[in-house]
Amino acid sequence: MDDKQDQVLPSNILDTIIGSQTQSHLSTFEPASLVSRLLTTLKDRERLIVTARFGLENAEISTLEAIGKQYNLTRERVRQIEKDSLAVLLKKKPAELVSALQLIFDTIAEHGNIISEEFLIQTLLPGKAEQRESRAVKFLLHVGGQFSYERENQNYYEAWRVVGFNSQKLDEVIAQFMELLKNAGRVMPQDEFYAKFKETDYYKQHQFELTDKVTKSYLNLSKAIQINPFNEIGLKDWSEVKPRDVGDKAYLVLKHHGKPEHYSAITKLINDSKFDSRTAYQETVHNELIKDDRFVLIGRGIYALVEWGYKKGVVADVIREVIAQAGRPLSREEIITEVFKRRMVKRNTILVGLSNKKYFQKVGKDKYVLTQTAQ
């Protein structure tokens, strides 16, 4: 295959080629059972200490100090026993341990040689949420000498990387993500975000290494870039990513809902979206909607977004605006149609407003214009 053909090979195809063997192994990966068998090869005290330190076999995770008191050992001695026990397991190299460590290594490598701990466990244990299994995975990561734990910091969540990985690559990609979002100035659906990233010069220069799995893994690590409940990507400080208050939440849910709603329904939309652990209450939401200029009351307790074209004021004010914007006489039906786009009111309410001779003058058979007073 020539260079030109190589350059147009889609990254999702590369993901499929690289990951097919890993996926087949994941289906038979049972870390808790494996760890149970490994623990039986240790001496009794060593097994009990390791089990307590990592919370294995449904045990509670214990500190070095707590274990030391239990066995009359110093913290440092407990730490050394833990270290020596892991080394013993690795030195014995049972085939099933080697296979499991290779699977974990391949998984991290496929995701750009670094992956958040949470995402790694989700990938290794698809559909399995048992604490016993996830703790077993963490134990295996500590056994394997080819993995390095990265603590959570101000930029990234806690992660595991392949030893030797240069974090500069991660920083570069995240910087590209942030520049893309800043230039767009808005949140993007995930598909759109990844499509636009693939249009950048940076991606085209590194497309072989930046497979779909890698870019998604790097994005998952970043604290600067977040995904909101509507699967839109944006910068963490943007209100449409991390709403600051009830008003921001109401704006976001109503925007995605796409049509006006009663404040009680808006409250339910907020709580269903689960932005955070706080519960929204109808009274609070109603009070915020009243004073927030992004919303307009268009019916009894019914609110819409101003950006949808809805206007504040009584119906007569809306009719005046409709006729003024048209710049020509309008029929009664044309006026009713346009008012309905701006307010949720009854047809008869519009007709009553239109009958106000101070503002509206009938011309011809069924046309209306503004009076001089209304202009």
Buried (B, 14 or more C-beta within 10 A) or exposed (E): EEEEEEEEEEBEEBBEEBBEEBEEBBEEBBBBEBBBEBBEBBEEEBBBBBBBBBBBBEBEEBEBEBBBEEEEBEBEBBBEBBEEBBEBBBEEEBEEBEBBBBBBBBBBBBBBBBBBBBBBBBBBBEEBEEEBBBBBBBBBBBBBEBBBEBEEEEEBBEBBBBEEBEBEBBBBBBEBBBEBBEEBEEBBEEEEBBEBBBEBEBBEEBBEBBBBBBBBBBBBBBEBBBBBBBEBBBBEEBBBBBBEEBBBBBBBBBBBEEEBBBBEBBBBBBBEBEBEEEEBEBEBBBBBBEEBEBBBBBEEBBBBBBEBEBBBEEBBBBBBBBBEEBEEBBEBEBBBEBBEEBBBBEEEEBEEBBEBEEBBBBEEEEBBBBBEEBE
